[in-house]
């Protein structure tokens, strides 16, 4: 008896499947072609819609050019791609408290800057005098040339100075509490704070009590007042 035909070919375990021999489907080519078209459209939009107009408002101590630089508004940057991520550099400058950026079709960007305002001068431990804002931010010299009147106004700002650990934030709170008394200077030490007016002064070893009784200082014009937890001392 003869067995199976020994000449019949055997199927190889490594023979390629029918699916691997098929050419790429039309759907795959559609995705490839669509991706290429999309990439081309994005690239075209970059060059077709560049930023051509920039409007800067609200700047007082910064130049408009410096604001554009901080906001990343380089020439011909793509209008469609500009946003808060690009303008975030504005907040790196101490003068900028906040800012808003608005795109206007088809090629304009408007930047509104809200700058910090110097409220006092602070003599640091090394003797250097700098401007400070109400939130204790140290402000660098303004890049804009100021008028003699503005220079005089800045020079007349209250002077904060002292020794020991810095109490800048406490001194600024004193200035805020005594805002209506034309404070000329605030001196701090580890044991207290003294505010000097054109005539008279007020001292307290506790910021809380000084702020609490700030409104009653007007009862003792041109006097030197010491505020303690147990009472008030008034001296000529």
C-alpha positions in Angstrom: 0.0 0.0 0.0 1.4 3.3 -1.0 1.3 6.2 1.5 0.6 9.9 0.8 2.3 11.5 -2.1 5.7 12.3 -0.8 6.1 14.8 -3.6 3.4 17.2 -2.3 4.9 20.4 -0.9 4.6 21.1 2.8 3.3 24.5 4.2 6.1 26.4 5.8 5.4 27.8 9.3 7.2 30.9 8.2 5.2 31.4 5.0 3.9 35.0 4.7 0.2 35.5 5.3 -2.0 36.9 2.6 -2.5 40.1 4.6 1.2 41.0 4.7 1.4 40.7 0.9 -1.4 43.1 0.2 -0.5 46.7 -0.9 -1.3 49.6 1.6 -5.0 50.3 1.8 -6.5 53.5 0.4 -7.4 54.5 4.0 -3.8 54.5 5.0 -2.8 56.6 2.0 -5.6 59.0 2.9 -4.1 59.6 6.4 -0.6 60.1 5.0 -1.9 62.5 2.4 -4.1 64.3 4.9 -1.2 64.8 7.3 1.0 66.2 4.7 -1.7 68.7 3.6 -2.3 69.7 7.2 1.4 70.3 7.8 1.6 72.3 4.7 -1.4 74.4 5.7 0.1 75.1 9.1 3.4 76.2 7.6 1.6 78.4 5.1 -0.5 80.0 7.8 2.7 81.0 9.7 3.9 83.0 6.7 0.5 84.1 5.4 -0.6 85.5 8.8 2.4 87.1 10.5 2.0 89.7 13.3 2.5 93.0 11.6 0.9 95.5 14.1 1.6 95.7 17.9 -0.2 98.2 20.2 1.2 98.7 23.7 -0.7 100.7 26.3 -0.3 101.3 30.0 3.5 101.5 30.1 5.0 104.2 32.3 8.4 103.1 33.4 9.0 100.5 30.7 9.5 101.3 27.0 7.1 100.0 24.4 10.0 98.2 22.8 10.8 96.5 26.1 7.2 95.4 26.5 7.2 93.9 23.0 10.5 92.0 23.8 9.1 90.6 27.1 5.9 89.6 25.3 7.8 87.6 22.7 6.4 89.8 19.9 9.3 89.2 17.5 8.9 90.4 13.9 6.8 88.1 11.7 5.9 85.7 14.4 2.8 83.6 13.4 -0.4 85.4 14.5 -2.3 82.1 14.8 0.3 80.7 17.2 0.7 83.7 19.5 -0.9 83.3 23.0 -0.3 83.5 26.7 2.5 80.9 26.6 4.5 83.3 24.4 3.6 86.5 26.5 4.5 84.9 29.8 7.9 86.7 29.9 6.1 89.9 30.7 5.6 88.7 34.3 9.4 88.2 34.6 9.9 92.0 34.8 9.5 93.5 38.3 7.7 96.5 36.9 4.9 94.4 35.5 2.1 93.6 38.0 -0.2 92.1 35.4 -0.8 92.3 31.7 -3.5 91.3 29.1 -2.9 90.3 25.5 -5.5 90.4 22.8 -5.2 89.2 19.2 -7.0 91.1 16.5 -7.6 89.5 13.1 -5.8 89.3 10.8 -2.3 90.5 12.0 -2.6 92.7 15.2 -1.8 92.1 18.8 -2.7 94.6 21.7 -0.8 94.5 25.0 -2.2 96.2 28.0 0.3 96.6 30.9 -0.5 97.3 34.5 2.8 98.4 36.1 3.7 98.4 39.8 4.1 101.8 41.4 6.9 102.8 43.7 5.6 103.8 47.1 8.8 104.1 49.1 12.6 104.1 49.1 14.3 101.3 51.0 17.9 101.6 52.2 19.2 98.0 52.1 21.8 96.6 54.5 24.7 97.5 52.1 23.5 101.1 52.1 22.0 101.0 48.5 18.7 102.8 48.2 16.1 101.2 45.9 12.5 101.7 45.0 9.9 99.3 46.4 6.3 98.7 45.5 3.4 98.1 47.9 3.9 94.3 47.7 7.6 94.7 48.7 8.9 94.1 45.1 12.2 95.8 44.6 11.9 97.9 41.4 15.0 98.4 39.2 15.8 101.9 37.8 13.3 102.9 35.1 14.7 102.6 31.5 12.6 105.7 30.6 14.1 109.1 31.3 11.9 110.8 33.8 11.1 114.5 34.0 12.7 116.6 36.8 9.2 116.8 38.4 8.9 113.0 38.5 12.5 112.6 39.7 11.7 115.0 42.6 8.5 113.1 43.4 10.4 109.8 43.5 13.1 111.3 45.7 10.4 112.5 48.1 9.0 109.0 48.7 9.1 107.9 52.3 12.5 106.3 53.3 12.5 102.9 54.9 15.6 102.0 56.8 16.7 100.0 59.9 19.0 97.4 61.3 18.7 93.7 62.1 16.6 91.3 60.1 14.7 93.0 57.3 11.2 94.2 58.3 10.4 95.8 54.9 6.9 94.2 54.7 6.1 95.5 58.2 7.3 99.0 57.4 5.1 99.0 54.2 2.1 98.1 56.4 2.9 101.0 58.6 3.0 103.3 55.6 -0.4 102.0 54.5 -2.0 102.4 57.9 -0.6 106.0 58.2 -1.3 106.9 54.6 -3.1 110.2 55.5 -0.3 111.5 57.8 2.4 112.4 55.2 4.9 109.9 56.7 8.5 110.9 55.8 10.3 107.8 57.0 9.9 104.4 58.8 12.7 103.0 60.8 12.7 99.4 62.1 14.7 97.5 64.6 14.2 94.0 66.1 12.2 95.6 68.9 9.9 98.0 67.1 9.0 100.4 64.3 8.9 104.2 64.3 7.2 106.4 61.7 8.3 110.0 61.4 5.9 112.7 60.2 6.8 116.4 59.4 6.1 117.1 63.1 6.0 114.3 65.6 6.4 110.5 65.3 4.7 107.3 66.4 6.5 104.1 67.7 5.3 100.7 68.7 7.0 97.5 69.6 4.1 95.6 68.1 2.9 96.1 64.5 -0.6 94.9 65.4 -1.1 97.7 68.0 0.4 100.4 65.8 -1.9 99.5 63.0 -4.9 99.2 65.4 -4.4 102.7 66.9 -3.2 104.4 63.7 -6.5 106.3 63.3 -6.2 108.0 66.7 -2.9 109.6 65.9 -4.6 112.7 64.6 -5.7 113.5 68.2 -2.1 114.3 69.1 -0.7 116.4 66.3 3.0 117.3 66.5 3.5 114.8 69.3 5.8 111.8 69.8 3.6 108.9 70.5 4.6 105.5 71.9 2.0 102.7 71.7 2.2 99.8 74.1 -0.1 96.9 74.7 -1.2 98.5 78.0 -1.6 102.1 76.8 -0.3 105.1 74.9 2.4 107.5 76.0 2.4 111.1 74.5 5.4 113.3 74.6 6.1 116.8 73.4 
